[in-house]
Amino acid sequence: MYQYKMVQVPAKVQVRAKNHEGNEAAVYLESIVNEHARDGWEFYRIDEIGVSLKSGFLAAIVGFLASIMEEQEKTSAYYVVSFRKPQ
């Protein structure tokens, strides 16, 4: 039996062009994994999770905007690093 912990990480790692080495994502993830390993968490996996956001709330409140603002759905990708440790 395991206990699990999920940590959301940015979808993009930003670096300055002059500092670009090509391994920034790996270095960033390694730091996250090692940080949690010090607390006894074992790296388990990384997942991408899509979250849909619907706009149009304002249009529902203010009726005259309904014709201007159509309800639109926007999906954003988030990445979650999963860790586990025995209970």
Secondary structure, DSSP 4 states (H G I P E B T S, - for coil): -EEEEEEEE-S-----GGG--S-HHHHHHHHHHHHHHTTTPEEEEEEEEEEEEE--HHHHHSGGGTTTS---EEEEEEEEEEEEEE-
